[in-house]
Amino acid sequence: MNRFAASACALFAAIPLFAQAYTGAGNAETTMTFDAAIRLDSHRAPLAEDAKKAIEFQVKYLFGSMTNSDRPAVPKNDHQIVITSTLPVSGHEDVYEVSYHYTGTVLMTAGPIAPYSLYLPLHAETIATDAVAENDPSTPNACTDDTDPEPEYFWYFWSPDREGCKLALGRDYFRLTATFAWKAGASAAETYPEYDRLVQMREGKKVIPLSVLIGKFDDGTSSKPLRSRDPGAEQFASMRKEMLDLGFSESKISKEDMKAIAKAGKIDGEIKRSKSISGYPYASLFSKETPAGRLEVRLFYGNSTDTGSSGFFALYQDALKNDAMMIYDGHSGLGDYLSLENLKKDRGMTPVSDPSIYQVFFFNSCTSYAYYNDSYLQWKASATDPKGTKQLDILTSGLSTGYTDQDTNMVLVKAVHSWATRGERTSYAKITEKLSFGNLIGVNGDEDNSRP
């Protein structure tokens, strides 16, 4: 293994990458810049493509370093890498050092900002196994989350500052200094969901359609949420009670109804015709007539992991296309489970957006800010809405977000209910404040929303 130490600081003024604005609960977006280097074994100067691939793997480890720091932050994954030099390393045969400049968006708590120390591994490809080898045999996973110690997750959880971690500065990782500049907020005035535009005409009647999809915490638990102690099931039961208390009526969504939804997806080309759809979730429909229209909330509960049922995701793609509001509460799989690319590659589903309807999505899962933000806005984009922000607002969390006894999903449902029944409009600032548990919650896409 090559051993080298590096330190860096930003040399260039931070420049915003995108014009998108962000509204957060005690947090905001910054532009982070730093300079660093990586060494590669090569008998000739590595191609820029190969060097960037290695750098991308190295900067992936920013997640663990930043989320475990004294001032937690999370990168948005919109960064740009500019290689500044590629030079042979004196005294090391067939070793080249590639220096680079990083510019990217980072979400962090609001307040004064100063140079920020970060750690990156010297040997990203072996750092997970190196850590186990260096640590005491009794605590082999001291450098990462002991409940998820798998090597493929090490980049997300690692920190050399964890108690008992034996990784050494200069031998296993290097320290760099990054600088930050705050990005502009959405507006000096509060932004709001565009409540009026959530109303759709269906069969000649005004309807406000919402879907809430709750994933199991443990794949092996009962699929009947009212008989299970799974945290996801308890969230389902809690939401059900609250909606009944608000005066909603409940009806069961049958398996035949869900099969019809999947069949429509196949006809529309969103699901491969050869794809077998099975394992439909537990589902209920809650309805209430209001002055604004009939408020309909579809509540689903099932397995949403990589081994999850195809039926759950058939309903997910239907909600993405058709509903005014979609709330997902479950595991993110470090961005894999709801990735549009993986839905197509692994599940044979290609959700198609409807550019004519305004929507609000809430990804109530770990670090959804980094995973499901830009990709879904790009998915929603059209000729008349090139950034996707006119027709879509996305609420996400920046840090790990577990199941909670609090009614996080009901915050949005109640906001829509208050508007539909009494005309009260709750701002995104108040919504995100209610949703926040120190997990860097916020909304993108609201900068062009109309004001009440």
Residue pairs with C-beta under 8 A, 6 or more apart in sequence:
1 123
1 126
2 39
2 41
2 92
2 95
2 122
2 123
3 122
3 170
3 171
4 39
4 89
4 97
4 122
4 174
5 169
5 170
5 174
6 36
6 37
6 174
6 176
7 174
7 175
7 176
7 177
8 34
8 35
8 36
8 37
8 176
8 177
9 34
9 35
9 115
9 176
9 177
9 178
9 179
10 33
10 34
10 35
10 177
10 178
10 179
11 35
11 101
12 33
12 101
12 103
13 33
13 181
14 30
14 31
14 32
14 33
14 103
14 179
14 180
14 181
15 31
15 103
16 31
16 183
16 184
17 31
17 78
17 79
17 80
17 103
17 104
17 105
18 78
18 105
19 387
20 377
20 387
20 389
20 444
20 445
20 447
21 183
21 184
21 185
21 186
21 187
21 444
21 446
21 447
22 28
22 29
22 107
22 183
22 185
22 186
22 442
22 443
22 444
23 185
23 186
23 191
23 428
23 429
23 432
23 442
23 443
23 446
24 107
24 110
24 432
24 440
24 441
24 442
24 443
25 429
25 432
25 433
25 435
25 436
25 441
25 442
26 109
26 110
26 433
26 436
27 107
27 108
27 109
27 110
27 398
27 440
27 441
27 442
28 107
28 108
28 110
28 182
28 183
28 185
29 76
29 105
29 106
29 107
29 182
29 183
30 105
30 106
30 107
30 108
30 113
30 180
30 181
30 182
30 183
31 103
31 104
31 105
31 106
31 180
31 181
31 183
32 75
32 102
32 103
32 104
32 105
32 106
32 116
32 178
32 179
32 180
33 101
33 102
33 103
33 178
33 179
33 180
34 101
34 102
34 118
34 176
34 177
34 178
34 179
35 84
35 99
35 100
35 101
35 102
35 176
36 58
36 99
36 100
36 102
36 120
36 174
36 176
37 97
37 98
37 99
37 100
38 51
38 54
38 55
38 58
38 97
38 98
38 100
39 89
39 92
39 95
39 96
39 97
39 98
39 122
40 46
40 50
40 51
40 54
40 95
40 96
40 97
40 98
41 94
41 95
42 94
42 95
42 96
43 94
45 86
45 88
45 96
46 54
46 86
46 96
46 98
48 83
51 83
51 86
51 98
51 100
52 81
52 83
54 98
54 124
55 81
55 83
55 98
55 100
56 81
57 124
57 125
58 120
58 121
58 124
59 75
59 79
59 81
59 102
59 120
60 124
60 155
61 119
61 120
61 121
61 124
61 127
61 155
61 158
62 75
62 118
62 120
63 74
63 75
63 155
63 156
63 367
63 370
64 144
64 154
64 155
64 156
64 157
64 158
64 159
65 118
65 119
65 120
65 158
65 159
66 72
66 73
66 74
66 75
66 106
66 118
67 73
67 74
67 156
67 367
67 399
67 400
68 157
68 158
68 159
68 161
68 162
69 116
69 117
69 118
69 159
69 161
71 108
71 109
71 116
72 108
72 109
72 398
72 399
72 440
73 106
73 107
73 108
73 109
73 116
73 398
73 440
74 106
74 107
74 108
74 367
74 369
74 370
74 398
74 399
74 440
75 104
75 105
75 106
75 107
75 370
76 104
76 105
76 106
76 107
76 369
76 370
76 373
76 374
77 104
77 370
77 371
77 374
78 104
78 105
78 374
79 102
79 103
79 104
79 105
80 102
80 103
80 104
81 100
81 101
81 102
82 100
82 101
82 103
83 98
83 99
83 100
84 99
84 100
84 101
85 97
85 98
85 99
86 96
86 97
86 98
86 99
87 96
87 97
87 99
88 95
88 96
88 97
89 95
89 96
89 97
102 178
105 183
106 180
107 369
107 398
107 440
107 442
108 180
108 440
109 440
113 180
113 181
113 182
115 177
115 178
115 179
116 177
116 178
116 179
116 180
117 175
117 176
117 177
118 175
118 176
118 177
118 178
119 159
119 160
119 173
119 174
119 175
119 176
120 173
120 174
120 176
121 127
121 158
121 172
121 173
122 171
122 172
122 173
122 174
123 130
123 172
124 155
127 154
127 158
127 167
127 172
127 173
128 144
128 151
128 154
128 158
129 151
130 167
130 172
131 140
131 141
131 142
131 143
131 144
131 154
131 158
131 165
131 166
131 167
131 172
132 140
132 141
134 166
134 167
134 168
134 172
135 141
135 142
135 143
135 164
135 165
135 166
136 142
136 164
136 166
139 164
140 149
141 149
142 162
142 163
142 164
142 165
142 166
143 154
143 158
143 159
143 160
143 162
143 165
143 166
143 167
144 153
144 154
144 157
144 158
144 159
144 162
145 153
145 157
148 157
153 334
156 334
156 367
159 165
160 167
160 169
160 172
160 173
167 173
169 175
186 446
186 447
187 447
189 451
190 427
190 428
190 429
191 427
191 428
191 429
191 443
191 446
191 447
191 449
191 451
192 425
192 426
192 427
192 428
192 446
192 449
192 451
192 452
193 360
193 393
193 415
193 416
193 425
193 426
193 428
193 431
193 446
193 449
194 358
194 449
194 450
195 292
195 416
195 419
195 420
195 425
196 292
197 324
197 358
198 208
198 324
198 325
198 358
198 360
198 416
199 206
199 207
199 208
199 292
199 293
199 324
200 206
200 207
200 208
200 209
200 324
200 357
201 207
202 209
205 293
205 294
206 292
206 293
206 294
207 293
207 294
207 296
208 290
208 292
208 293
208 294
208 295
208 296
208 324
208 416
208 420
209 296
209 298
209 322
209 323
209 324
209 325
210 295
210 296
210 297
210 298
210 323
210 324
210 325
210 326
210 327
210 413
210 416
211 297
211 298
211 300
211 315
211 318
211 319
211 323
211 325
211 326
211 327
212 239
212 297
212 298
212 299
212 300
212 327
212 329
212 409
212 413
213 281
213 300
213 302
213 304
213 312
213 315
213 316
213 319
213 326
213 327
213 328
213 329
213 330
214 225
214 232
214 235
214 236
214 239
214 299
214 300
214 301
214 302
214 329
214 330
214 409
215 232
215 302
215 303
215 304
215 305
215 308
215 312
215 328
215 329
215 330
215 331
215 337
216 230
216 232
216 233
216 301
216 302
216 303
216 304
216 305
216 330
217 230
217 231
217 232
217 331
217 403
218 230
219 303
219 305
219 307
219 308
221 228
221 229
221 230
221 233
222 228
222 230
222 233
223 281
223 282
223 301
223 302
223 303
224 233
224 282
225 232
225 233
225 234
225 236
225 237
225 282
225 301
226 233
226 236
226 237
226 240
227 233
228 234
231 402
231 403
232 301
232 329
232 330
232 403
233 301
234 403
234 405
235 329
235 403
235 409
236 282
236 299
236 301
238 405
238 407
238 410
239 299
239 407
239 409
239 410
239 413
240 250
240 284
240 286
240 299
242 407
242 410
243 250
243 286
243 297
243 299
243 410
243 413
244 250
244 286
246 288
246 414
246 417
247 288
248 286
248 287
248 288
248 295
248 297
249 286
249 287
249 288
250 284
250 285
250 286
251 284
251 285
251 287
252 283
252 284
252 285
253 283
253 284
253 285
253 298
255 280
258 280
258 281
258 283
258 311
258 314
258 315
259 277
259 280
261 314
261 315
261 318
262 271
262 277
262 311
262 314
262 315
264 318
265 271
265 314
265 317
265 318
265 349
266 272
266 273
266 275
268 352
269 350
269 352
270 317
270 321
270 349
270 350
270 351
270 352
271 277
271 314
271 317
271 348
271 349
271 350
272 348
272 349
274 348
275 310
275 347
275 348
275 349
276 310
277 310
277 311
277 314
278 309
278 310
278 311
279 302
279 303
279 308
279 309
279 310
279 311
279 312
280 302
280 309
280 311
280 312
280 314
280 315
281 300
281 301
281 302
281 303
281 309
281 311
281 312
281 315
282 300
282 301
282 302
283 298
283 299
283 300
283 301
283 315
284 298
284 299
285 296
285 297
285 298
285 299
286 296
286 297
286 298
286 299
287 294
287 295
287 296
287 297
288 294
288 295
288 417
289 295
290 417
290 420
290 421
291 420
291 421
291 423
292 419
292 420
292 421
293 420
295 416
295 417
295 420
297 413
298 315
298 319
298 323
300 312
300 315
302 308
302 309
302 311
302 312
303 309
303 312
304 312
304 313
304 316
304 328
304 330
304 331
304 337
305 330
305 331
305 333
305 337
306 333
306 336
306 337
306 346
308 337
310 347
313 343
313 347
313 349
314 349
316 326
316 328
316 338
316 351
317 343
317 349
317 351
319 326
320 326
320 351
320 353
320 361
321 351
321 352
321 353
321 354
322 354
322 357
323 359
324 357
324 358
324 359
324 360
325 359
325 360
325 361
325 362
325 412
325 416
326 359
326 360
326 361
326 362
327 361
327 362
327 364
327 409
327 412
327 413
328 338
328 361
328 362
328 363
328 364
328 365
329 364
329 365
329 403
329 408
329 409
330 337
330 364
330 365
331 337
331 365
331 366
332 338
332 363
332 365
332 366
332 367
332 368
332 371
332 372
334 366
334 367
334 371
335 367
335 370
335 371
335 372
336 342
338 363
338 365
338 371
338 372
339 371
339 372
339 375
340 351
340 375
340 376
340 379
341 375
343 349
343 350
343 351
344 350
351 379
353 379
353 380
353 382
355 380
355 382
355 384
355 385
355 391
356 391
357 391
358 390
358 391
358 392
359 380
359 391
359 392
359 393
360 392
360 393
360 394
360 395
360 412
361 372
361 376
361 392
361 393
361 394
361 395
362 394
362 395
362 396
362 409
362 412
363 371
363 372
363 394
363 395
363 396
363 397
364 397
364 401
364 408
364 409
365 397
365 401
366 397
366 399
366 400
366 401
366 402
367 397
367 398
367 399
367 400
367 401
368 396
368 397
368 401
369 396
369 397
369 398
369 440
369 442
370 398
372 394
372 396
373 394
373 396
373 444
376 388
376 392
376 394
377 387
377 388
377 389
377 392
377 394
377 444
377 445
378 388
379 388
380 388
380 391
380 392
381 387
381 388
382 388
382 391
384 390
385 391
388 445
389 444
389 445
389 446
389 447
389 448
390 448
392 445
393 428
393 443
393 444
393 445
393 446
393 449
394 443
394 444
394 445
395 412
395 431
395 432
395 435
395 441
395 442
395 443
396 441
396 442
396 443
396 444
397 439
397 440
397 441
398 439
398 440
398 441
398 442
399 438
399 439
399 440
400 439
401 437
401 439
404 437
406 437
407 414
408 435
411 431
411 434
411 435
412 431
415 426
415 431
418 424
418 426
419 425
419 426
425 452
428 443
428 446
431 443
432 441
432 442
432 443
435 441
